[in-house]
Amino acid sequence: MPALVPARLTEIRDLVADLATHRADPPPDPAQLLARCEKALTDVLSDRAGLLSDLGEAAEELATWTGTV
């Protein structure tokens, strides 16, 4: 089951918008922005890993069900 709920996806999209804004006018201390980026990347990669695992399980179940194993 994906970990990224719609609210978290919205937060990550907002972060992308913030990054575009800060490209022209970087914050004096980028630590908070970098921490948000790190957390977003961690969440996205974790969600990806979960989806790949789920996809593999679904493929195995489908192969078993259709008799192609």
C-alpha positions in Angstrom: 0.0 0.0 0.0 1.5 3.4 -1.0 2.6 5.5 1.9 2.1 8.8 0.1 -1.4 10.0 0.9 -2.9 12.8 -1.1 -2.1 15.4 1.6 1.6 14.4 1.5 1.7 14.5 -2.3 0.3 18.1 -2.1 3.1 19.0 0.4 5.7 17.6 -1.9 4.3 19.5 -4.9 4.3 22.7 -2.7 7.9 22.0 -1.9 8.7 21.8 -5.7 7.0 25.2 -6.1 9.1 26.6 -3.2 12.2 25.3 -4.8 11.3 27.1 -8.1 10.7 30.3 -6.1 14.0 30.0 -4.2 16.0 29.4 -7.3 15.8 33.1 -8.0 16.0 34.2 -4.4 17.6 31.6 -2.2 16.9 31.7 1.6 19.8 33.0 3.8 19.8 29.7 5.7 18.7 26.8 3.4 18.9 24.2 6.2 15.1 24.0 6.6 14.5 23.8 2.9 17.1 21.1 2.5 15.5 19.1 5.4 12.1 19.3 3.6 13.8 18.1 0.4 15.5 15.2 2.2 12.2 14.1 3.9 10.3 14.3 0.6 13.0 12.3 -1.3 12.9 9.7 1.5 9.1 9.4 1.4 9.1 9.2 -2.4 11.8 6.5 -2.5 10.1 4.5 0.2 6.8 4.7 -1.6 8.4 3.6 -4.8 10.0 0.6 -3.0 6.6 -0.3 -1.6 4.9 0.0 -5.0 7.5 -2.2 -6.6 7.1 -4.9 -3.9 3.3 -4.7 -4.3 3.6 -5.0 -8.1 5.8 -8.1 -7.8 3.3 -9.7 -5.5 0.4 -8.9 -7.8 2.3 -10.2 -10.8 2.9 -13.5 -9.0 -0.7 -13.8 -8.0 -1.9 -13.1 -11.5 0.6 -15.6 -13.0 -0.7 -18.2 -10.5 -4.3 -17.4 -11.2 -3.8 -17.6 -15.0 -1.7 -20.7 -14.7 1.4 -19.1 -16.4 3.7 -20.0 -13.5 
